[in-house]
């Protein structure tokens, strides 16, 4: 099979690879073995930069024997913006989901919560979801506070 790409397609592919690499490796100190085949594919694609007229976007590090995206790439790519948008949306969704689950469990109890099917959970969680959605949309994190602290200073004490 042969895949034909334009220079524009190749640059889009670089963006997709950067986003994928961020998702897979950004919060890890070492690259996991299970992503090795993906890194091999990434290296194959990066090695083609010159052929697509994008040599300024990719550089080869002879010491690490690995291709990397350059600072020039960072200046022309919208990958960072796309990642930031995703992370921002994901943060608010996850925060809301966790608070909704916590509050629903507090209301009905863990055992009752475990007996609910997903449709029932969604129905009972809706008022909380609406509440948190409106709160975060209007105030972001400005009104979020921890009421008790377990830092050895005693419950309810303030941090200096």
Secondary structure, DSSP 8 states (H G I E B T S, - for coil): ------HHHHHHHHHHHHHHHHHHHTT-SS--GGGHHHHHHHHHHHTTTGGGT-GGGEEEETTTTEEEE-HHHHHH--HHHHHHHHHHHHHHHHHHHHHHHHHHHHHH-HHHHHH--HHHHHHHHHHHHHHHHHHHHHHTTTT---S---SSS-TT----
